[in-house]
């Protein structure tokens, strides 16, 4: 009896068997036609990689064990010992930790470019510079990069542009269509969407780079496990629906916080006062994402009081799940920056990052109101 499942089964196996030596040889002649070892490829991880590739309109990609693994794979696609990397200064703290701690071991140097200088890279570029790493929407201050202009500037200097598209998701923005060479995601966040998976994905615009990514995934053992891949694909099926509700809730919360007397500042591209509001509207097709940050008094006890009083926003060092949450950049994502770097980026004691879930927004606003009282 033939079985035709509607949903791809979980191929929870480390290896795949062959009938004989002839069948084994056919694998090496055409490895894309079947599977041998799950580190090299698995139907579940390939299904996730192919789905994200379609969403990003890319040539090919891989699913990785985390967003950090995705960043590493993207950098290794273009860099080798002795090279130089440019990175947007206001990037996720974990990304800068990876660059600082691990690339230096590989004799790859890094220079951080202030947001204001991203479209004028001449003074930062060296003969050994290979790439610029940036985010579509920066974490945690929600600055929006003009990706088309950024890609033009990179290519003018012979650089490749790698864009972390986690905050925006492909529903808002497709960096490859705007000129980026690689786009990547922490699949843990919006793509999987339910805070039950740790995963990443990398997608290339060029087919040859896509092949290189697969080699890197295999050699470094970055390939995502079958179970995690299956869960991420299941979550991805509702991405379009979830993103729209995340955006609606974030906008309503941002407008509420923007009027609250205890809130000193709100960082959300959907607010007309945001410096890149017009650009965000254009790149995001009228949607502005589900993430925002806001500042209250620079007093740790005020922050603690807010965290303790909130009933609908658990304090958790991640984002983008269906349930709303709060995070604290100074104590989590950007903890290992120097005090001077934190100050320069505006990451202060009173800065709180908010991930808007998909719950009834009136309940979320009521909870924030009592927590801020």
C-alpha positions as CSV (number, residue, x, y, z in Angstrom):
1,X,0.0,0.0,0.0
2,X,1.4,3.4,-1.0
3,X,1.2,6.1,1.6
4,X,0.9,9.8,0.5
5,X,1.0,12.0,3.6
6,X,-0.2,15.6,3.4
7,X,2.4,16.7,5.8
8,X,6.1,15.7,5.4
9,X,6.9,13.0,7.9
10,X,9.8,13.5,10.4
11,X,12.8,11.7,9.0
12,X,14.3,11.1,12.5
13,X,17.3,9.2,11.2
14,X,21.1,9.9,11.2
15,X,21.8,7.8,8.0
16,X,20.0,6.5,4.9
17,X,20.6,3.0,3.5
18,X,21.7,1.9,0.1
19,X,20.9,-1.3,-1.8
20,X,24.4,-1.9,-3.1
21,X,27.6,-0.2,-4.3
22,X,26.0,0.9,-7.5
23,X,23.3,2.9,-5.6
24,X,26.0,4.4,-3.4
25,X,28.0,5.5,-6.4
26,X,24.9,7.1,-7.9
27,X,24.6,9.3,-4.8
28,X,28.0,10.8,-5.3
29,X,27.3,11.3,-9.0
30,X,24.0,13.2,-8.2
31,X,23.8,13.9,-4.4
32,X,20.8,16.1,-4.8
33,X,18.7,13.1,-5.9
34,X,18.8,11.3,-2.6
35,X,20.2,11.3,1.0
36,X,23.1,9.6,2.7
37,X,23.8,11.2,6.1
38,X,21.7,13.8,7.9
39,X,24.6,16.2,8.5
40,X,24.9,16.4,4.6
41,X,21.2,16.8,4.2
42,X,17.8,15.5,5.4
43,X,14.3,15.9,3.9
44,X,13.1,17.9,6.8
45,X,16.0,20.4,6.9
46,X,15.9,20.7,3.1
47,X,12.1,21.4,3.3
48,X,12.7,24.3,5.7
49,X,15.6,25.7,3.7
50,X,13.6,25.5,0.5
51,X,10.6,27.2,2.0
52,X,12.7,30.1,3.3
53,X,14.5,30.3,0.0
54,X,11.1,30.7,-1.8
55,X,10.0,33.3,0.7
56,X,13.2,35.3,0.1
57,X,13.2,34.7,-3.7
58,X,16.7,33.3,-3.5
59,X,18.8,30.8,-5.4
60,X,19.3,28.4,-2.5
61,X,20.1,28.1,1.1
62,X,20.5,26.0,4.2
63,X,18.8,25.5,7.6
64,X,21.1,25.8,10.5
65,X,21.1,24.9,14.2
66,X,20.6,28.6,15.3
67,X,20.6,32.1,14.0
68,X,24.2,32.4,15.2
69,X,25.2,29.5,13.0
70,X,23.4,31.2,10.1
71,X,25.6,34.3,10.6
72,X,28.7,32.2,10.8
73,X,27.8,30.3,7.6
74,X,27.1,33.6,5.7
75,X,30.4,35.1,6.7
76,X,32.4,31.9,5.8
77,X,30.8,32.0,2.4
78,X,32.9,35.0,1.5
79,X,35.7,35.3,4.1
80,X,39.0,33.6,4.8
81,X,42.0,34.2,7.1
82,X,43.4,37.7,6.6
83,X,40.2,39.2,5.5
84,X,38.4,42.2,6.9
85,X,34.7,42.5,7.8
86,X,32.5,45.6,8.2
87,X,29.6,45.4,10.5
88,X,26.8,47.9,11.4
89,X,27.6,49.3,14.9
90,X,24.0,48.9,16.2
91,X,23.6,45.2,15.6
92,X,22.4,42.4,17.9
93,X,24.9,42.0,20.7
94,X,25.3,38.3,20.1
95,X,26.3,38.9,16.5
96,X,29.1,41.3,17.6
97,X,30.2,38.8,20.3
98,X,30.6,36.2,17.5
99,X,32.6,38.5,15.4
100,X,34.8,39.7,18.2
101,X,35.4,36.4,19.9
102,X,35.6,33.9,17.0
103,X,36.6,35.8,13.8
104,X,39.7,37.1,15.5
105,X,40.8,33.4,16.1
106,X,40.6,33.0,12.3
107,X,42.7,36.1,11.7
108,X,39.7,38.0,10.4
109,X,39.4,41.6,11.6
110,X,36.2,43.6,12.1
111,X,35.4,47.3,12.0
112,X,32.0,48.6,13.2
113,X,30.4,51.3,11.1
114,X,28.1,53.9,12.7
115,X,24.6,53.9,11.3
116,X,25.0,57.4,9.9
117,X,28.1,56.3,7.9
118,X,26.6,53.1,6.3
119,X,26.0,54.8,3.0
120,X,29.5,56.2,2.8
121,X,31.9,53.4,3.4
122,X,35.1,54.7,1.7
123,X,36.9,55.5,4.9
124,X,36.2,52.1,6.4
125,X,37.1,49.9,3.4
126,X,40.5,48.2,3.2
127,X,42.0,46.1,0.4
128,X,41.1,43.0,2.4
129,X,37.5,44.1,3.2
130,X,35.1,41.5,1.9
131,X,31.6,42.0,3.4
132,X,29.3,44.3,5.3
133,X,26.9,42.7,7.9
134,X,23.8,44.7,8.7
135,X,20.2,44.2,9.9
136,X,17.0,45.2,8.0
137,X,15.7,46.6,11.3
138,X,18.3,47.0,14.0
139,X,18.1,45.3,17.4
140,X,17.2,46.9,19.8
141,X,16.7,50.5,18.6
142,X,14.7,49.7,15.5
143,X,16.7,51.7,13.0
144,X,15.8,50.9,9.4
145,X,18.5,50.4,6.8
146,X,17.9,51.5,3.2
147,X,18.9,48.2,1.7
148,X,18.9,49.3,-1.9
149,X,21.2,52.2,-1.2
150,X,23.3,50.0,1.1
151,X,23.7,47.3,-1.5
152,X,24.7,49.9,-4.1
153,X,27.4,51.3,-1.7
154,X,28.7,47.9,-1.0
155,X,29.0,46.8,-4.6
156,X,30.6,50.1,-5.5
157,X,33.5,49.1,-3.2
158,X,33.5,45.4,-4.3
159,X,31.9,44.2,-1.1
160,X,29.2,41.6,-0.5
161,X,26.2,42.6,1.6
162,X,24.9,40.2,4.2
163,X,21.5,41.2,5.8
164,X,20.0,39.8,9.0
165,X,16.3,39.9,8.1
166,X,15.0,38.4,11.4
167,X,13.1,41.5,12.7
168,X,11.4,42.2,9.4
169,X,10.8,38.7,8.1
170,X,10.3,38.1,4.3
171,X,6.7,39.2,4.7
172,X,7.9,42.8,5.2
173,X,11.1,42.9,3.3
174,X,13.1,40.7,0.9
175,X,16.7,41.9,1.0
176,X,17.9,39.9,-2.0
177,X,15.4,41.8,-4.2
178,X,16.9,45.0,-3.0
179,X,20.5,44.0,-3.9
180,X,21.8,42.0,-0.9
181,X,24.0,39.0,-1.6
182,X,22.9,36.9,1.4
183,X,20.0,37.2,3.7
184,X,19.6,35.2,7.0
185,X,17.2,34.6,9.8
186,X,17.1,33.4,13.3
187,X,14.3,31.0,12.5
188,X,13.8,30.7,16.3
189,X,11.9,34.1,16.0
190,X,9.2,34.9,13.5
191,X,9.6,32.0,11.0
192,X,9.0,29.3,13.6
193,X,7.0,31.7,15.7
194,X,6.1,29.6,18.8
195,X,9.2,29.8,21.1
196,X,9.7,26.1,20.9
197,X,12.5,25.8,18.2
198,X,16.1,27.0,18.0
199,X,17.1,27.3,14.4
200,X,18.5,29.5,11.6
201,X,18.4,29.9,7.8
202,X,20.7,31.4,5.2
203,X,19.7,32.2,1.6
204,X,22.0,33.3,-1.2
205,X,21.1,35.3,-4.3
206,X,23.8,33.5,-6.4
207,X,23.5,29.7,-7.1
208,X,27.3,29.2,-6.6
209,X,27.1,30.9,-3.2
210,X,24.2,28.6,-2.4
211,X,26.4,25.6,-3.2
212,X,29.1,27.0,-1.0
213,X,26.7,27.4,1.9
214,X,25.7,23.8,1.7
215,X,29.4,22.8,1.8
216,X,29.9,25.0,4.9
217,X,26.9,23.5,6.6
218,X,28.1,20.0,6.0
219,X,31.8,20.6,6.9
220,X,31.0,22.6,10.1
221,X,28.1,20.4,11.1
222,X,25.6,23.3,11.1
223,X,22.7,21.4,9.6
224,X,19.5,21.6,11.6
225,X,18.0,18.4,13.1
226,X,14.9,16.7,11.6
227,X,12.6,17.4,14.5
228,X,13.5,21.1,14.8
229,X,13.2,21.5,11.0
230,X,9.7,19.9,11.1
231,X,8.5,22.1,13.9
232,X,9.9,25.2,12.1
233,X,8.1,24.3,8.9
234,X,4.9,23.8,10.9
235,X,5.2,27.2,12.4
236,X,6.1,28.8,9.1
237,X,2.7,27.8,7.6
238,X,1.0,30.6,9.6
239,X,3.7,33.2,9.1
240,X,1.6,35.5,6.9
241,X,-1.2,35.5,9.4
242,X,0.9,36.0,12.5
243,X,3.1,38.8,11.1
244,X,0.1,40.9,10.3
245,X,-1.3,40.6,13.8
246,X,2.2,41.2,15.4
247,X,2.4,44.4,13.4
248,X,-1.1,45.6,14.3
249,X,-0.5,44.9,18.0
250,X,2.9,46.6,17.9
251,X,1.5,49.7,16.3
252,X,-1.3,50.0,18.9
253,X,1.2,49.4,21.8
254,X,3.7,51.9,20.4
255,X,0.9,54.6,20.1
256,X,-0.2,53.9,23.7
257,X,3.4,54.1,25.1
258,X,4.1,57.2,23.0
259,X,1.4,59.0,25.0
260,X,2.3,57.6,28.5
261,X,3.8,60.1,30.9
262,X,6.2,57.5,32.4
263,X,7.7,56.7,29.0
264,X,10.5,58.9,27.8
265,X,10.9,57.6,24.3
266,X,9.4,55.0,22.0
267,X,11.4,53.4,19.1
268,X,9.1,52.0,16.5
269,X,9.3,52.5,12.7
270,X,5.5,52.7,12.4
271,X,5.3,56.0,14.4
272,X,5.4,59.1,12.0
273,X,8.1,60.6,14.3
274,X,10.5,57.7,13.6
275,X,13.5,59.0,11.5
276,X,13.1,56.3,8.9
277,X,9.3,56.1,9.0
278,X,8.9,56.8,5.2
279,X,11.6,54.3,4.3
280,X,10.2,51.7,6.6
281,X,6.7,52.1,5.0
282,X,8.2,51.6,1.6
283,X,10.4,48.6,2.4
284,X,7.9,47.0,4.6
285,X,4.9,47.3,2.3
286,X,3.1,49.4,4.8
287,X,3.9,47.1,7.7
288,X,6.4,47.9,10.4
289,X,7.1,44.7,12.4
290,X,6.2,43.4,15.7
291,X,9.2,44.7,17.7
292,X,9.6,48.0,19.5
293,X,11.7,49.4,22.3
294,X,10.9,52.1,24.9
295,X,12.6,54.0,27.6
296,X,11.5,54.7,31.1
297,X,13.5,56.3,34.0
298,X,17.1,55.1,34.1
299,X,16.6,53.4,37.4
300,X,17.0,49.6,37.7
301,X,14.3,49.4,40.4
302,X,11.8,51.1,38.0
303,X,12.6,48.5,35.4
304,X,12.3,45.7,38.0
305,X,8.9,47.0,39.2
306,X,7.6,47.0,35.6
307,X,8.8,43.4,35.0
308,X,7.3,42.2,38.3
309,X,3.9,44.0,37.8
310,X,3.3,42.9,34.2
311,X,1.1,39.8,33.9
312,X,1.0,39.5,30.1
313,X,4.6,40.3,29.2
314,X,7.0,37.7,30.7
315,X,10.6,38.9,31.0
316,X,12.5,36.6,28.5
317,X,15.7,37.0,26.5
318,X,14.1,36.3,23.1
319,X,11.4,37.6,20.8
320,X,8.8,37.1,18.1
321,X,6.7,34.3,19.6
322,X,2.9,34.3,19.5
323,X,3.1,35.3,23.2
324,X,4.2,38.9,24.0
325,X,7.3,39.4,26.1
326,X,9.8,42.0,27.4
327,X,13.5,41.9,27.3
328,X,16.3,44.0,28.7
329,X,19.1,44.7,26.2
330,X,21.5,46.1,28.9
331,X,21.4,42.9,30.8
332,X,21.0,40.3,28.0
333,X,21.6,40.9,24.3
334,X,24.1,43.7,24.7
335,X,25.5,42.8,28.1
336,X,29.1,42.3,26.9
337,X,29.5,45.6,25.2
338,X,31.7,48.1,27.0
339,X,29.9,50.8,29.0
340,X,31.1,53.3,26.3
341,X,29.7,51.2,23.5
342,X,26.4,50.8,25.3
343,X,26.2,54.6,25.9
344,X,27.0,55.3,22.2
345,X,24.3,53.0,21.0
346,X,21.7,54.4,23.5
347,X,21.4,51.2,25.4
348,X,20.8,52.5,28.9
349,X,19.3,51.3,32.2
350,X,15.8,52.4,31.2
351,X,15.7,50.8,27.8
352,X,13.2,47.9,27.4
353,X,12.6,45.8,24.3
354,X,9.0,44.6,23.7
355,X,7.9,41.8,21.4
356,X,4.3,42.1,20.6
357,X,2.5,38.8,20.4
358,X,-0.8,38.0,18.7
359,X,-3.0,38.2,21.9
360,X,-6.0,40.6,22.1
361,X,-4.3,44.0,22.0
362,X,-6.7,45.6,24.5
363,X,-5.6,43.1,27.1
364,X,-1.9,43.9,26.4
365,X,-2.4,47.6,26.7
366,X,-4.4,47.3,29.9
367,X,-1.5,45.2,31.4
368,X,1.1,47.8,30.4
369,X,-1.0,50.5,31.8
370,X,-1.2,48.9,35.3
371,X,2.4,47.9,35.2
372,X,3.5,51.4,34.4
373,X,1.3,53.0,37.0
